Structures are given as C-alpha cells and as structure tokens.
Amino acid sequence: MKFLGGYAPATLDQVRDLLGKGTLGELLRSKYGNVHEVRTDRALYDYVNGLRLEHLRGGEPVNKVCYDSKLQIITQALGTHTTVSRVQGNRLLAKREIRVASLFKEVPIEFLKMIAVHELAHTKEREHDKAFYRLCCFMEPQYHQHEFDLRLYLTHLDQVGPLAWGSA
C-alpha cells in the first residue's frame, strides 16, 4: 500500500480489511458520490483561479492551469506548480503554472479541490511545513480528511482498479 506509507499499523489493518472484503470502493462512493464537471483545461483554470481569488487575494496570479495525462507517469506526482522567470526589457516576469494529473477529471470535486488547494498553497509556501498545511486547511478545512480519502482511492485504483463513481 504505497500511498499509505507512514500511517499507523492499526489504520493500515483497517484498510487491508476493507480491501479484503471488497468494500473500500463502496465506502468511498457512499462518502463522496458523484464526479465533478470540471473536465476541460479552461474550466480547470476558472475553478483554480476562483479558489485563488477567494482565499489568496494578494497572491500572484496563475498564468496557466491544465490537466496533464503524463504527469503521474513521469514525475510520480498528482499535481505540480512551476514558476518560470524571464527577462523582458528591464523587468523580470514570473509565469506560474499548475498542472493536475488527468485522473482528477473523473473524481469527486473534493479530491480535485484538495489537489488544487495543495498546488495553490505552493504559490505562497514552497516547503511542506506547518505554514504550508495551515494555508491548505485555511482554504479547505477538510484538507487532511480529503487527502487521506484520496490516498484510499489511489490504493483502490492500484490494487483493485478504477472505481465507478456516479455521474454529476
């Protein structure tokens, strides 16, 4: 269970039990229900920018947000945040870009929000430290629960296969 490294043995035993009984997917479906409708890169940009405007008003704008089908395969990441700096005349311009793994096109909105919040938090805090997680929880109070449930979903995906969510 590579997505659950670092969790307590009792928690891992519960997950193994759910997998053994074949009820992990059922539990996730009952908790989260339907997939979201944010399917295009434009819709994803609008969604992430809306979160940024709501929670990080003084933050730097994000120039590009898109789904990336190669992201998980190449970088073993679910999302990335990059900044590219260029000199234009006597000014230094920074362009920020967020890429989200394509698997997030077909999940509940809570999982998409969790990854969007995570990547937006990196625009303010580079490291995964207390300030970073405080910012994540400010933008999404259920951040840690959604992250854990996403790890459960990834475990299900890895060991059982795709989960048939309801449609939005």
Secondary structure, 3 states (H helix, E strand, C coil): CHHHCCCCHHHHHHHHHHHHHCCHHHHHHHHHCECCCCCCHHHHHHHHHHHHHHHCCCCCCCCEEEEECCHHHHHCCCEEEEEEEEEECCEEEEEEEEEEEHHHHHCCHHHHHHHHHHHHHCCCCCCCCHHHHHHHHHHCCCHHHHHHHHHHHHHHHHHCCCCCCECC
